[in-house]
Amino acid sequence: MKLSQFQFPLTRENVASEPPRWRDECKLMVLHKATGEIEHKQFKNIIDYFGKGDMFVLNDTKVFPAMLRGNKEKTGADIEVFLLRELNKEQRLWDVIVDPARKIRIGNKLYFGEDESLVAEVIDNTTSRGRTLRFLFDGEYEEFKQTLFSHGKTPVPKWVKDEVTPEDAENYQTIFAREEGAVAAPAAGAHFSRELFNRMILKDIDKTFITVHMGIGHFRKVDVEDLSKHKMDSEKLYISPESAEAINNAKRNGHKVLAVGVTVMRGLETYVTTNGEVNAYDGWTNKFIFPPYSFAVPDAIVSNFHLPLSTMLMSVAAFGGYEKVMNAYKVALEEGYKFGPYGDALLII
């Protein structure tokens, strides 16, 4: 597959800047991958396609306030810092992206907050835009983390909305977010409400959680036409022995496994046994799924509508079939479906 095959017209008007009033009442397109048939539903109807013993696998990662705005020493130039991941707890080292990158050099100090109470020093250039920052903070670790996050904002992408609001701290998060470490929300999981979970219980639909700390790699521009040459950023992945066994038991007993989101799909397919079962795992994954690809674990996936040329669209097309998925996206545009993390969803069964 080539990068250019995943291009399609998308305007800002097609992207949702706010979530629906009720989490489970966004639009849900249902694509039957065997026939290409498309249905139009609401997200809360998702359980109509599953029954007793089927397994929903969700990502319990928690988004942290990763966007900081500060100033450069001496010049006072405005600077934006995007926290990616913590590198060293004791030394307060963080892997970050800075903007504008050209103004920041090794040795520069950056100040955050109106009182400039939080200070960081640039100690390394990791990529053209990336940097390693050492935060200069003498207090205890928990006090440092609280101070750091108090200066941060919810990292809703700028192509979704220009200014983040206090409401985004809750909206850009699933109701079951538990394990802190993501800089982007696992959007498909955000459509699940407590009411929907209760209705799943009544239908004896099971659920389990894995943790994939979604990074910025899903939104990085793919700059190679040959997709086999694209390298994905690594993300932290944790699948407990209990979750792996629950998923494998569902498969052994002939039940369907639904991957809720591209991150879950990626996590489930990262370390699969020779007989197609999930391995418990605690480590990193840089798996990039694109067509053609033979899936071992999920029988169905649900995901939001993604941007053109994005790795997430490529992964969805790998599951549903390139032509069928691209046609579904064409229908979505014609029918007014909203794209992005606050937008509508696509179930492929």
Backbone torsions as a table, in degrees:
resi	resn	phi	psi	omega
1	MET	NA	147.3	-179.9
2	LYS	-110.2	151.0	179.8
3	LEU	-55.5	-44.6	-174.7
4	SER	-62.6	-17.7	179.4
5	GLN	-73.2	-10.1	-178.2
6	PHE	-107.9	21.7	176.9
7	GLN	-89.8	140.9	171.7
8	PHE	-158.6	156.8	-177.0
9	PRO	-74.4	128.8	178.0
10	LEU	-142.5	126.9	179.2
11	THR	-105.2	168.3	178.7
12	ARG	-61.4	-29.6	179.5
13	GLU	-66.3	-24.0	179.2
14	ASN	-79.4	-11.0	-175.8
15	VAL	-99.8	128.7	178.9
16	ALA	-74.1	127.9	177.6
17	SER	-95.2	-11.8	176.5
18	GLU	-138.7	151.3	177.3
19	PRO	-75.6	166.2	174.5
20	PRO	-65.2	160.6	-177.4
21	ARG	-60.4	-41.8	177.6
22	TRP	-113.5	131.7	-172.7
23	ARG	-53.7	-41.2	-171.8
24	ASP	-94.8	15.5	-178.2
25	GLU	-115.0	20.9	170.7
26	CYS	-73.6	170.3	176.0
27	LYS	-71.0	146.9	174.4
28	LEU	-129.8	116.5	171.2
29	MET	-90.5	135.5	178.3
30	VAL	-112.6	119.9	178.9
31	LEU	-110.9	119.6	175.4
32	HIS	-88.2	108.6	-168.9
33	LYS	-70.2	-22.6	179.7
34	ALA	-70.8	-36.1	-174.2
35	THR	-112.0	-20.4	-174.3
36	GLY	84.3	0.2	179.2
37	GLU	-61.8	141.9	-179.2
38	ILE	-122.5	135.2	174.3
39	GLU	-122.0	155.0	179.3
40	HIS	-117.6	118.0	-174.9
41	LYS	-135.1	-173.7	166.7
42	GLN	-104.6	157.4	-174.2
43	PHE	-59.1	-34.7	-177.6
44	LYS	-64.3	-14.6	177.2
45	ASN	-79.8	-1.7	-175.3
46	ILE	-57.5	-33.2	-176.5
47	ILE	-72.8	-11.6	177.4
48	ASP	-66.2	-17.7	-176.3
49	TYR	-99.4	6.2	-177.9
50	PHE	-136.9	161.5	-177.1
51	GLY	-142.6	-164.2	-174.9
52	LYS	-55.9	128.5	176.9
53	GLY	87.9	-12.6	176.1
54	ASP	-67.4	153.5	-171.7
55	MET	-121.7	122.7	172.1
56	PHE	-96.4	125.9	178.0
57	VAL	-107.1	120.6	-175.1
58	LEU	-119.4	157.8	-179.4
59	ASN	-101.4	116.1	-176.0
60	ASP	-93.9	20.7	176.4
61	THR	-62.1	153.4	-179.6
62	LYS	-121.2	129.1	179.0
63	VAL	-76.3	133.5	175.8
64	PHE	-106.7	160.4	-176.8
65	PRO	-72.2	86.8	-166.4
66	ALA	-89.8	-7.3	-174.9
67	MET	-100.9	117.8	179.1
68	LEU	-118.1	141.7	173.9
69	ARG	-117.0	131.6	-177.4
70	GLY	-148.0	-161.6	-177.7
71	ASN	-137.9	147.9	177.9
72	LYS	-82.2	144.6	178.4
73	GLU	-59.9	152.7	176.6
74	LYS	68.6	-60.2	-176.0
75	THR	-80.8	-25.3	-177.3
76	GLY	71.6	12.2	-178.3
77	ALA	-60.0	138.2	177.2
78	ASP	-65.4	138.9	-179.6
79	ILE	-139.8	144.4	177.0
80	GLU	-116.6	130.4	-179.4
81	VAL	-118.3	127.6	178.2
82	PHE	-109.1	110.8	179.4
83	LEU	-71.9	126.0	178.8
84	LEU	-98.3	-56.3	179.5
85	ARG	-160.2	152.9	177.3
86	GLU	-79.3	129.3	-178.1
87	LEU	-96.9	-38.5	-177.5
88	ASN	-149.2	115.8	-175.0
89	LYS	-65.2	-46.0	-175.2
90	GLU	-68.7	-39.7	-177.1
91	GLN	-89.6	0.2	179.1
92	ARG	60.2	41.3	-179.0
93	LEU	-94.8	135.1	178.7
94	TRP	-132.4	140.9	170.5
95	ASP	-85.3	125.8	-173.8
96	VAL	-138.5	165.2	166.5
97	ILE	-114.4	135.6	-179.9
98	VAL	-116.4	149.5	-179.8
99	ASP	-144.3	124.0	0.4
100	PRO	-80.0	132.5	-174.1
101	ALA	-67.4	-31.3	-173.1
102	ARG	-65.6	-19.6	-176.9
103	LYS	-88.7	-7.8	-171.7
104	ILE	-112.1	127.2	-179.8
105	ARG	-126.8	164.1	177.4
106	ILE	-57.7	134.4	-179.4
107	GLY	97.4	-18.5	177.7
108	ASN	-65.6	144.7	173.4
109	LYS	-104.8	142.2	178.8
110	LEU	-120.4	140.4	-176.8
111	TYR	-118.7	137.4	-177.9
112	PHE	-125.7	147.0	-179.9
113	GLY	91.4	152.5	-179.5
114	GLU	-59.9	-33.5	179.2
115	ASP	-93.6	5.9	-179.7
116	GLU	52.9	38.2	-175.3
117	SER	-77.6	-17.3	179.1
118	LEU	-111.9	125.3	-174.9
119	VAL	-124.6	139.8	176.5
120	ALA	-132.7	151.1	177.7
121	GLU	-119.7	134.7	178.0
122	VAL	-78.7	120.8	-177.3
123	ILE	-116.1	-7.5	-178.5
124	ASP	-162.3	148.9	170.4
125	ASN	-104.5	113.5	-176.4
126	THR	-93.1	-34.4	175.7
127	THR	-143.3	-173.0	179.6
128	SER	-61.9	-34.8	179.4
129	ARG	-110.0	-19.5	-174.7
130	GLY	-82.3	154.0	178.2
131	ARG	-144.2	161.7	167.2
132	THR	-109.3	125.6	178.8
133	LEU	-108.5	140.7	168.0
134	ARG	-108.2	117.2	177.5
135	PHE	-81.4	128.9	-177.0
136	LEU	-90.5	95.5	-174.2
137	PHE	-143.6	125.6	-173.6
138	ASP	-92.3	-15.3	-174.1
139	GLY	-75.9	-175.0	177.9
140	GLU	-67.0	159.7	-174.9
141	TYR	-59.9	-46.5	-178.5
142	GLU	-61.1	-37.0	177.2
143	GLU	-66.2	-40.7	177.7
144	PHE	-61.8	-48.4	-177.4
145	LYS	-61.1	-41.3	178.9
146	GLN	-63.7	-42.6	179.1
147	THR	-64.8	-45.4	-179.0
148	LEU	-59.5	-49.6	-177.0
149	PHE	-71.2	-25.9	177.7
150	SER	-67.6	-22.5	177.6
151	HIS	-89.7	-9.3	-174.8
152	GLY	-94.0	163.1	175.3
153	LYS	-121.8	158.6	177.1
154	THR	-61.9	127.9	-172.2
155	PRO	-82.8	56.8	174.3
156	VAL	-68.5	127.8	-176.8
157	PRO	-58.2	147.5	-178.0
158	LYS	-68.3	-23.0	177.5
159	TRP	-76.2	-8.5	174.9
160	VAL	-91.0	-48.6	178.4
161	LYS	-156.2	150.4	-175.7
162	ASP	-75.4	-39.1	-176.7
163	GLU	-125.8	130.4	178.0
164	VAL	-78.9	139.1	178.9
165	THR	-110.2	163.6	177.1
166	PRO	-57.2	-30.8	-179.6
167	GLU	-65.2	-25.4	-178.8
168	ASP	-64.9	-25.0	179.6
169	ALA	-59.2	-32.5	177.2
170	GLU	-94.2	-40.9	-175.5
171	ASN	-65.3	-36.9	-176.1
172	TYR	-90.2	51.3	-174.2
173	GLN	-163.1	143.1	172.9
174	THR	-78.3	162.1	179.4
175	ILE	-75.6	-12.6	-178.9
176	PHE	-110.1	14.6	178.9
177	ALA	-59.1	129.6	-173.2
178	ARG	-138.6	-40.7	-173.7
179	GLU	-100.8	107.0	-174.0
180	GLU	-68.9	135.0	176.3
181	GLY	160.3	-2.6	-177.0
182	ALA	-95.9	148.2	173.5
183	VAL	-110.2	4.7	174.3
184	ALA	-145.5	146.3	-175.3
185	ALA	-80.9	139.4	169.9
186	PRO	-75.0	87.8	-162.5
187	ALA	-61.8	-36.0	-178.1
188	ALA	-61.8	-34.7	179.2
189	GLY	-69.6	-21.7	-177.3
190	ALA	-69.6	-13.7	179.7
191	HIS	-81.7	-9.1	-178.1
192	PHE	-83.5	129.3	178.5
193	SER	-110.5	168.4	176.3
194	ARG	-63.8	-35.8	178.5
195	GLU	-63.6	-41.2	179.5
196	LEU	-67.1	-39.5	175.7
197	PHE	-60.8	-40.4	178.6
198	ASN	-64.2	-39.4	178.3
199	ARG	-68.3	-31.1	174.7
200	MET	-64.2	-40.0	178.6
201	ILE	-61.2	-42.4	-179.3
202	LEU	-63.3	-29.3	179.2
203	LYS	-93.5	2.8	-178.3
204	ASP	60.7	32.2	172.1
205	ILE	-85.7	126.9	-177.2
206	ASP	-88.5	162.4	174.6
207	LYS	-144.0	152.4	173.3
208	THR	-147.7	166.8	-174.0
209	PHE	-123.9	141.3	165.4
210	ILE	-122.7	168.6	-179.5
211	THR	-120.2	120.1	172.5
212	VAL	-128.8	110.6	-178.6
213	HIS	-77.4	95.4	-174.4
214	MET	-62.3	125.8	-179.8
215	GLY	-104.9	-170.4	-176.4
216	ILE	-83.1	-7.5	-176.8
217	GLY	-58.5	-31.2	179.4
218	HIS	-65.2	-21.8	-176.6
219	PHE	-105.1	-3.1	178.1
220	ARG	-68.0	145.3	179.1
221	LYS	-68.7	130.8	173.6
222	VAL	-80.7	121.2	-172.3
223	ASP	-112.0	19.0	174.8
224	VAL	-125.7	139.3	179.4
225	GLU	-72.9	-36.3	178.2
226	ASP	-84.4	108.5	-173.2
227	LEU	-64.3	-23.8	179.3
228	SER	-66.4	-15.0	-179.7
229	LYS	-97.1	-1.8	179.4
230	HIS	-79.7	135.2	178.9
231	LYS	-109.6	120.8	178.4
232	MET	-79.6	147.3	170.4
233	ASP	-66.9	149.2	177.8
234	SER	-78.9	146.9	175.9
235	GLU	-130.1	146.7	178.5
236	LYS	-71.4	133.5	-177.2
237	LEU	-130.0	131.7	174.8
238	TYR	-135.3	121.7	173.4
239	ILE	-122.6	114.7	-177.6
240	SER	-72.4	155.7	175.3
241	PRO	-56.8	-35.6	-179.5
242	GLU	-66.2	-43.5	179.2
243	SER	-66.9	-42.9	179.1
244	ALA	-59.3	-43.6	-179.0
245	GLU	-66.5	-39.4	179.1
246	ALA	-63.3	-42.4	179.4
247	ILE	-66.3	-45.6	-178.7
248	ASN	-64.7	-37.3	178.1
249	ASN	-63.8	-40.9	177.7
250	ALA	-60.2	-44.7	179.6
251	LYS	-63.2	-45.3	-177.7
252	ARG	-60.9	-32.3	-177.2
253	ASN	-92.3	11.6	173.7
254	GLY	80.0	17.0	179.9
255	HIS	-93.5	160.4	-179.0
256	LYS	-84.4	143.8	174.9
257	VAL	-112.8	122.6	178.2
258	LEU	-102.8	121.7	172.8
259	ALA	-87.7	117.1	-178.8
260	VAL	-90.5	93.4	177.5
261	GLY	101.4	158.8	-179.4
262	VAL	-65.3	-35.0	-179.3
263	THR	-64.4	-39.6	178.1
264	VAL	-67.1	-44.4	177.1
265	MET	-54.7	-46.0	-179.2
266	ARG	-64.5	-43.8	-179.8
267	GLY	-63.1	-43.3	-178.5
268	LEU	-66.0	-31.0	-176.0
269	GLU	-92.5	-0.8	-173.3
270	THR	-70.9	-50.1	-178.5
271	TYR	-129.9	88.6	-176.0
272	VAL	-106.8	139.9	178.5
273	THR	-72.3	169.1	-178.3
274	THR	-64.8	-23.2	177.4
275	ASN	-99.4	21.7	170.5
276	GLY	77.2	29.0	178.6
277	GLU	-110.0	159.1	-177.6
278	VAL	-82.1	136.6	173.4
279	ASN	-94.7	139.5	167.2
280	ALA	-62.2	144.5	-173.9
281	TYR	-156.7	144.4	174.3
282	ASP	-140.5	99.3	-176.0
283	GLY	-178.0	-138.1	-176.2
284	TRP	-127.0	153.1	174.1
285	THR	-134.1	135.2	171.8
286	ASN	-123.4	27.4	-177.3
287	LYS	-65.0	132.8	177.9
288	PHE	-118.7	115.2	-178.1
289	ILE	-102.9	121.9	177.0
290	PHE	-147.6	160.4	-175.9
291	PRO	-68.3	147.9	-8.9
292	PRO	-83.4	147.3	-178.5
293	TYR	-150.5	137.3	179.3
294	SER	-102.4	115.8	-176.5
295	PHE	-83.7	141.5	179.5
296	ALA	-100.5	-34.3	-167.9
297	VAL	-107.0	-63.8	-173.5
298	PRO	-70.8	141.0	174.1
299	ASP	-99.1	-14.9	-179.8
300	ALA	-154.1	153.6	174.2
301	ILE	-136.1	152.9	170.3
302	VAL	-130.2	135.6	-175.2
303	SER	-152.5	155.5	173.6
304	ASN	-72.4	172.2	175.7
305	PHE	-84.5	127.0	-169.1
306	HIS	-104.1	169.0	-178.9
307	LEU	-70.9	154.7	172.9
308	PRO	-61.7	148.5	177.5
309	LEU	66.0	12.2	-177.4
310	SER	-89.4	150.0	178.2
311	THR	-64.9	-28.7	179.7
312	MET	-68.0	-40.5	175.0
313	LEU	-61.3	-41.3	-179.8
314	MET	-61.7	-40.6	179.9
315	SER	-66.7	-40.5	177.4
316	VAL	-63.7	-41.5	179.5
317	ALA	-65.9	-29.6	177.5
318	ALA	-65.0	-33.3	-178.6
319	PHE	-83.3	-46.6	-173.6
320	GLY	-88.5	-10.6	-174.5
321	GLY	96.2	129.4	-173.3
322	TYR	-55.0	-53.3	-174.2
323	GLU	-66.1	-40.9	-179.0
324	LYS	-67.0	-40.5	-179.2
325	VAL	-69.9	-43.4	179.6
326	MET	-64.6	-33.8	174.6
327	ASN	-67.5	-39.7	177.9
328	ALA	-61.5	-39.5	178.0
329	TYR	-66.2	-37.2	176.5
330	LYS	-62.8	-44.6	177.9
331	VAL	-63.5	-39.8	179.9
332	ALA	-59.3	-42.6	178.1
333	LEU	-65.8	-40.9	-179.8
334	GLU	-66.8	-33.6	-174.9
335	GLU	-95.1	4.4	174.8
336	GLY	79.6	22.5	173.6
337	TYR	-66.4	147.7	179.9
338	LYS	-99.0	141.6	-176.7
339	PHE	-101.6	164.8	174.9
340	GLY	94.2	179.2	-174.4
341	PRO	-64.8	-23.5	176.6
342	TYR	-97.9	8.5	-173.1
343	GLY	-94.3	-156.0	-174.5
344	ASP	-91.1	178.9	-170.7
345	ALA	-126.0	156.9	177.7
346	LEU	-125.6	120.1	174.2
347	LEU	-100.3	127.5	176.9
348	ILE	-115.1	119.1	-178.4
349	ILE	-128.0	NA	NA
